[in-house]
């Protein structure tokens, strides 16, 4: 995970960020659906999405709707966060769900089912 451990702990302490991760754990979600899940306006969700992406915890996928418009959906790319107390403070380790390429292939394959 890129970034500072304290910033990650602060980000995960945010209710909106945790809701976004929980909602995107099993399947991709649009900002519209995340706004509903968070009971927050889309600008608030976009800010959290950006922070989660910068932390390496969320990835986006480009979608094409039947009208030909493009939009993004988001998926959590973390499975666990471990917080260890040390003499120097906290040590944070993020478990990712395998390689990004294999995950994209799996999602692509599942999309054809």
Long-range contacts (C-beta under 8 A, 24 or more apart in sequence): 1-55, 1-56, 1-57, 1-92, 1-94, 2-54, 2-55, 2-56, 3-54, 3-55, 3-56, 5-89, 5-90, 5-91, 5-92, 6-89, 6-90, 7-55, 8-55, 8-81, 8-92, 8-94, 9-83, 9-90, 9-92, 11-51, 11-52, 11-55, 11-57, 12-81, 14-48, 16-40, 16-44, 16-45, 16-48, 17-48, 17-51, 17-52, 20-45, 20-48, 20-49, 20-52, 20-58, 20-74, 20-76, 21-52, 21-57, 21-58, 21-76, 21-78, 24-58, 24-74, 24-75, 24-76, 25-76, 27-75, 28-61, 28-63, 28-73, 28-74, 28-75, 29-73, 29-74, 29-75, 30-63, 30-71, 30-72, 30-73, 30-74, 31-72, 31-74, 34-74, 49-74, 56-94, 57-94, 59-100, 61-107, 75-107, 77-103
